[in-house]
Amino acid sequence: MLLRRFYLLENEKSPTTIGKKQRKLEENEFPKLNYSEYLSVDEFVDMFGYEFEHVYNNNDFLEFDQEGNLLNEHPTGDSKRPKKTQ
């Protein structure tokens, strides 16, 4: 930090600083995360459990409480993984 300040004061060609007080962050428009680019369904289920597989399938945000527990509920209330048909 001290070096940056010295650089700005002593170097005539240094860029002017831009104030961030008027910057507005759009927190509500955070882009959705496409989980399939980073994890397979099985890896996601191994980490979070079958009851949260719908989060992966719908690319929903993972919501946590203060203790770090997942809050996302299955839309149908069914937390069991559907059986595969052969």
C-alpha positions in Angstrom: 0.0 0.0 0.0 2.8 2.3 0.9 4.7 1.6 -2.3 1.5 2.2 -4.4 1.0 5.6 -2.7 4.7 6.5 -3.4 4.4 5.4 -7.0 1.3 7.6 -7.5 2.9 10.6 -5.9 6.3 10.5 -7.5 5.6 9.2 -11.0 4.1 11.8 -13.3 2.8 9.1 -15.7 1.0 7.1 -13.1 -2.7 6.6 -13.7 -5.1 8.7 -11.7 -7.0 6.8 -9.0 -10.7 6.3 -9.5 -12.9 6.7 -6.4 -15.1 3.7 -5.6 -17.5 5.5 -3.3 -20.1 5.9 -6.1 -19.7 2.4 -7.5 -22.8 0.3 -7.1 -22.6 -3.4 -7.1 -25.5 -5.4 -8.5 -25.6 -8.2 -6.0 -29.0 -9.4 -7.1 -27.8 -10.1 -10.6 -25.1 -12.6 -9.8 -24.8 -15.0 -12.8 -26.0 -18.6 -12.2 -23.3 -21.2 -11.9 -23.4 -24.0 -14.3 -22.4 -26.9 -12.1 -22.0 -29.3 -15.0 -19.0 -27.4 -16.2 -17.2 -28.2 -13.0 -18.8 -31.4 -11.5 -20.6 -34.4 -12.6 -24.0 -35.2 -11.0 -22.5 -38.0 -9.0 -19.7 -35.8 -7.6 -22.3 -33.1 -6.6 -24.5 -35.8 -5.0 -21.4 -37.2 -3.1 -20.7 -33.8 -1.7 -24.2 -32.5 -0.9 -26.5 -35.6 -0.9 -29.3 -36.9 -3.1 -31.8 -34.4 -1.5 -29.9 -31.6 -3.3 -29.6 -33.1 -6.7 -32.4 -30.8 -7.9 -30.0 -27.8 -7.2 -27.5 -29.3 -9.7 -30.2 -30.1 -12.3 -31.8 -26.6 -12.1 -28.5 -24.7 -11.6 -30.0 -23.1 -8.4 -27.9 -21.2 -5.9 -26.8 -23.1 -2.8 -28.2 -21.4 0.2 -26.7 -21.9 3.6 -27.8 -20.9 7.2 -25.5 -19.4 9.8 -24.3 -22.9 10.9 -23.3 -23.9 7.3 -26.3 -26.2 6.7 -27.9 -26.2 3.2 -31.3 -24.6 3.1 -32.5 -25.6 -0.4 -35.5 -27.8 -0.2 -36.6 -30.1 -3.0 -39.5 -28.5 -4.9 -41.7 -31.6 -4.6 -40.6 -32.4 -1.0 -39.2 -35.7 -2.2 -35.6 -36.1 -1.2 -35.0 -39.6 -2.5 -33.2 -40.2 -5.7 -35.5 -41.7 -8.4 -34.7 -45.3 -9.2 -33.1 -46.0 -12.5 -35.2 -48.0 -15.0 -33.5 -50.7 -17.0 
